[in-house]
Amino acid sequence: MGIQELLLSPKAYTSQDVFEAEMRDVFSSSWVLVAELDEVANPGTFVTTMVGQEPVLIVRDNAGSLNAFANVCPHRGTIIAEGMGSCGVGFECPYHGWTFSPDGTLVSIPNRKGFNNQVREDQLSLRSLRLEIWERFIFVNIDESAPALTSYLEAVPDLLAQHAISELSSTVHIDDIVDVNWKLLVDNALDDYHLPIVHADSLQPTLEGMKLREYTGKRYASILCMPLNESGLLQYPPRAALGEEQAGSAYAIDVFPNLTIIAMPDGGISTLRFDPISVSQTAVQFRSYAHNPSDLALDDDTRFASQVLNEDYNILYRVQRGIRSRHFKPGPAHYLEGRVATFHATLLDLLGEKLELS
């Protein structure tokens, strides 16, 4: 099947039924980045997030173990924790006051006798979820039968092994909410054809023309290699441990379904998460990490990242409006849209007939 046959119907970006199927069948079976180790370094520290429409709680317990739970009380389904911070000795459900230790164990129930002694605490702990760690990043998978994270990441760990990601320091933090379907944001991150047009004044001046090379993985990962010109290499001086291609290039690495990693030859990386909120709204989380961060450069780095993000947002607002036209049908596919087709193929495999083709 060619690239053109794999491009999605416009309805895939506007249909509530498709969105609900994605939340149920795509995000529940995928490894999704949820937090960083630094955020839950001490006993009792926690982070909450969403994996699709599943509320997730990440917490380090008093023994130092890291846990992932469904962030819902087993009594009436109330969200137990919000945001991030320290839970102290444990969590208390804000509805009926049930309390849970950081290892998920149900500790106490107010007015327990009102249940006629039919409650068994050992059957009402928080529901554990699969959690695995790669470098500094914590991933969760709702599906117990999913492959291990190292297998899921395909070529990514080997490609970035010499970047020493665990040694990086966090620098830029940007959080946005945009009125765009999450797949349009992922498509754009994978669409290597748009770079010299949309990012003519930001990214393109550091690239060696259009000497871009796409690598598509077996299923979950795809990679764009972007050779840098002299200006780009001066801005990102190569790290000694990197190989020849890595020392002269930036990489855009996408991990299904909603993660992009940008890797630079100086060993620094950035991550982009596209977390669906609704069929037409997405939370975007951008983070950057550097080996030798400079306070003087932080403002410049933040402004540059915001510029690139807003260039993408502004064009995607126009795409989101345009695809609703009754006269629009996906046109011919460029060879630098091959990674988009790989993403769509995986979606189609998971959703089948629920996701219409063009």
Secondary structure, 3 states (H helix, E strand, C coil): CCHHHHCECHHHHCCHHHHHHHHHHHHHHCCEEEEEHHHHCCCCEEEEEEECCEEEEEEECCCCCEEEEECECCCCCCECCCCEEECCCCEECCCCCCEECCCCCEEECCCHHHHCCCCCHHHCCCCECEEEEECCEEEEECCCCCCCHHHHCCCHHHHCHHHCHHHCEEEEEEEEEECCCHHHHHHHHHCCCCHHHHCCCCCHHHECCCCCEEEECCCCEEEEEEEECHHHHHHCCCCCCCCHHHHCEEEEEEECCCEEEEECCCCCEEEEEEEEEECCEEEEEEEEEECCCCHHHHHHHHHHHHHHHHHHHHHHHHHHHHCCCCCCCCCCCCHHHHHHHHHHHHHHHHHHHHCCEC
